[in-house]
Amino acid sequence: MAYSPNTPPIPEPIRIAVIGCGWIGAFHARSLAGHLPGVRLEAVADPAPGAAAALATELGIAKHTTDPVDLFADPEIDGVLIAAPSAFHATLITQAAAAGKHVFSEKPAGLDLAELEGALDAVDRAGVEFQIGFNRRFAADFTEAKNRINAGDIGSVQLMRSLTRDPGTSDGIAHAARIKPNTIFLETLIHDFDTLNWFNEGARVTEVRAMADALVEPSFKDGGLLDTAVVTLRYDNGAIAVAEASFSALYGYDVRGEVFGSAGMATAGHPVQLAAGTFTAAGAQAPTERLNIELFAGAYRAELAHFAQLIAARNGHAEPPTAPTPGAQAARDALEIALACVESMRTGEAVRLVRETAGGAR
């Protein structure tokens, strides 16, 4: 372990540590270290030998460790950002909350409702802030669509659509054998479920039906891979929604949302997110984003700024954020739908949901 508290003081910074130095954890750490005024990346942790040390060296911070317990014991850390593999989220949330640290967790916050509730109970007991990483709520186009819905511009919500198509290549899905069963529901479409709940705030999902298959990598289907899915949702206010996902869009990263109502329609996202284009005799061509950290770079940073403001407000150094926080209720609602998809795939039938869901913020 290399964990030294000898870092220069900054007047009243919000000090956040990152657990997990993989793809998204490293991106979050870089954002905290260089893009958010008033926020300080205090430490990083990852059990993989050398991972935390390498990231700490890159970002010029002194504190790095292979054991997250070191972060929980550090009195100079205000909050932790959990970007470890999903199987560890609930345990880390519980440990962080018990140590009095405010918690930002990547989704899902648990892999079943029982462990999620255990983690959220720990948050409640400790009285700390909790935010889940539903970054689309912080993307400018999705936020504008939400504002138009809230303003009543589209009337009453009737039909909704949300989709996530991860970028692919002609070589197929990288590391397909490592993708755990039901990842498409629990880690990909869970974003779409939250987006639909947010767009239709105040209503609850009453019925879920899922269809999915391994259409991109059929040879891995026997191992549990599902790489293509369509889910239909019915809400108690009558709205009907469709969420779809693919792990292989050859044209790039594609995330969109649409809400159709009695008075109009609101949309967010577009397959072509870049403004550049080429027009020749061969036709029109436009570049597309290939990485989530490119398409949602601003949204990722905005959600972390929101988390930091929550902490600053608790410390009496800022006003609370004006936007609602995607917190415990949002985590419950989206996971409940994702698990209903798993059950629908098992039975081949629609799944009725009886637990009241809020589709809202906290």
N, C-alpha and C positions, 0 to 999 in steps of 0.2 A: 504494500500500500504506500502511496505517496500522497500525503494529505497535510498540507501546511497552511495555517491560517494567516501567513504573513503576506497579506495583500494590502495595497494602499487604500486608505479610507476615501469614500465619496460621500458628500453631505446628503444624508437621508435618501440613499438609493433604495429601490425595491430589489432585494437580493433573491434571485431565483436559481435553483439548481436543477439540472437535467439528469434524469435517470434513463439510460438507454442511448447509446452513441451510434446507432445504426443510421439508416437513410434519413428517416424523418427526425429522429432525435438530434442528429448532427445539424440538420437544417434549422431546427428550432434554436439550438445552441448558438448558431451563427447569427440568427436574428436577434436573440437576446444580447449577444455580445456587441453587435455593431449597428443595429437599426432602430433601437427603442430608447430614446432619451429618458433619463431618469430610472432606467432599469440596468441592473448589473448581473451578469452571469457569474455566479459565485463559485459554482463547482459542477463537475460532471462525474457520473458514475456509470460503470458498465462492467459486468462480470467477465467479459471476454478479455483475456490478457492483452494489455497494451492499447485497447480501444479508447479508454478514457484518457490515458496519458497522451496519446497521439492527438486527440481532439483538443485537450487542454494546451498542449504545446502550440498547435495551430492558432488557437485563439488567445494565447498569452495569459492564461489564468493559472494560478498556482495550485488550486485544489482539484485533485482527481483521485478516484478510488475505484476499486472493484466491488466494494460493498456499500449498497445504498444506506445501510444502517448508519454509516459515518455521516451522511447528509442529515439524517433525522436527528442526530445528536448534536449537530452544529448550531449553536445559538445565533450565529450570524446569517442564517438562511431563513428568509420569510416564507417562501413557498417552493414547492417542487413541481416540476413538469415531468409527467410519467410518459415515456415513449418506449418503454420496454415491450417485449412481445405480449400479446393480448392475454395470454394465460396467467400473467403475473399482475395484471392491472389491479384487480380487487384486493389482493394481499398488500400491494404497495400503497394503495389508497388508504387502507386500514392502518398500516404502520405510520404513514405520514401524518394522518389525522391525529392518531394517538400521541404523536410527538408535537402536536400543536402547529404543524405546518399547513398552510393553505395549499390546495391541491388543484392542479390542472392535469387531466388525464386524457390521453388519446382514446379514441373509441375502439372497441366497446369497453365500458368500465367494469364489465364482468361478462362471463360467458354463459351464466344462467341467472335467473332472477334471484335465487336464494343467495348466491355469493355477492351479487350486486347489492341486494338489500343489506347484507352484512357490512359491506363497505360504506354504504350511505348512512347506516346507523352510526358507524364510527365517526363519520363526518358530523352528524348531528350532535353526538355526545361531546365532541371536541369544540363545536361551535366555530369551525373554520370555514373558509370559503371553498366552494367546489365548482369547477367548470369542466365541461367535457368538450372535446375538440371537434365540434360540428362547425367547421370553418365556412361552409357556404352561407351561414347566417351573417358573415362578415365580408362577403364578396359584394362589390359595389352593385353589380347587376341584379343579384338575388335580393339585396337589400332594397333596391328601387322597386322591384316587383312586389315585395312585401309591403312597401309603403303605399303603392297603388291599390293593393288589396285592402289594406287598412283604411284607406281614404274612401272606399266604397266605389271606386272607379269602374270595377268590373261587375258590380252587383253581388248577388249571392253566388257562392262557389258551387259549381255543378260538376265539372270534370277537371282532373289534374293529371299531370304527367311529369315524371322525373326520370332522368337516365344518366348512367355512368358507363362510359366505354373507355376502358384503359387502352393506352397505345400498345400496338402489337407489331410484330415483324413477320416477314414471310417464313422465317425459321420456326414460328410457333411461339408458345408461351415459355419464357425462360424459367427453368427450375419447376416445371409443372408438377413433378413428383413430390415436391416439398409443400405444395399448397394443401392445407388441411381441409378436410370435408366441411362444407357449409361456409367456407370463407366468403363466398360471394354474397351470402346473406348477412353474416355477422360482422364483416369488416368492409365490404364494399357498398352494398345496397342499404346498409344501416344509415349512411349519409342521406340517401334518397328518402328513406322513411322519415327521418327527422325533418328534411326539407318539406315534405308533404304535410306533416303534422304542423309545422310552423306556418306554412301558407294557409292552412285550414284551422288556425288557432281557435281553441275552445271546443272543437269537435273531437270525438274519439273514434278510433277504428273499432268496428264491430265484427268484421269478417275479413279473413286473409286467405287467398288462394295463390299458390306458387307453382310454376312450371320451370324446370331447369334441366340442363343436359350438358354433356361434354361435347360440344360441336366443333370446338377449335382443336382440342387434343383428345379425341375419342379413345385413344389407347390407354389413357389414364383414368377412364371412368370407373373401372373396377376398383381402383384405389380410393374412390370417393370424390374425385375431382368433378366439380361443376363449374363450367367457365362461361355459361350463357344462361340468363334467367329472365323471366317475366313474372311480375307479381301484381295481382289486382287487390285493391283495398276498397272496402265500403265503410263510410263514416256515418255516424248517427245523425248528421244533419242532411243526409241524402247524397252527399258528394261521392263520386266514384273516382278512384285514382289508379294509375298504372305506373309501376316502377320497373325499369329494365336495366340490365347490365350485361356487358361483355368484357372479357379479358383480352380482346384482340381487335382493336380498331386500327387497321393498317394506316389510316390517314392521320392519326394523332389522338391526343387526349380530348375527349368529347364529353362535356357535362352540361346538361340543360334542364330547365324547368319550365313548366307552362301551367297556367291556371285559367280556365275558361269559366265565365260566369254569365249571369242573366243579362248583364249590360256590356260585356266586352271580354277582353283577354289580356293577361299579363304574361310576359315571357322573360326568361333569363338564360344567358349562355348562348353560344353559337359555335358550330364546328370550326369556324375560322375566327380565331381570337386575335390574330395579328393584323395590323392595319396595312401592311405591305402587300402588294399584288403585282403580278406580271400579266400583261395582255399582249399576245402575239398572234400570228396566223394560226397557231395550234390551239388557240383558245385562251381562256382566263385561268390563271393559277394563283393560289395563295398559300403561304406557309402556315403550318399549324403547330401548336404547342405539343411537345412530346413528354413533358414531365409534369406531375402534379405540383411540384414546387415552383414551376414556371407559371402555369395557368393560375394558381391560387397563391402566388407569392404575397400579394398584398393582403389577402384574406388571412393567411397564416399569421402575418405580423399584426394585423388588426385584432385578431382574437387574443394574441399574447399581450398586446397593449391593454385590452379590456381586462384581462386577468390581473395585470399589474395595477390597473386603476382600482380594481376591487380591493386589493391589498392596501394600496395607499389610502383609500377611503376608510378602511378599518383602522389604519394607523392615525387617522385624523389629518392627513396631508393632502387630501384631494376630495372632490365631490364624487359621489358614486356614479358609475356609468349611467348614461341615459337609456341605453339599449338594454333590454332584459338579458340576463345571463342564461345560456343553455346549461342548466345544472341538473339536479337530481331527477326532476320529473321528466325532462327531455331524455335523459339517459334511460330511464325506465321504459318510457313509451316506445322508443325506437328499438330497444332490445326485445321488448315483448313482441313486436311485429316480426323481427328477425327470427325469433324462436318459433313463432307461429308458422313461418315459412318452412322451417325445418320439419315441423310436424305435418304440414300439408304435403311436403314431399314424401314423407314416410307413409302417409295414409292414402294419398291421391285425392284427398277431399279438402274442401274449404274448412277453415278453422274459425270457430266463433270465439271472440274475446269477450269476457265478462267483466274483467277488472276495469274500473273506470280510469281512463287516461285523459290527460289534459291537453296534450298536443302543444304545450306552451313552454314557458321559460323554466321556472324553478320547480 
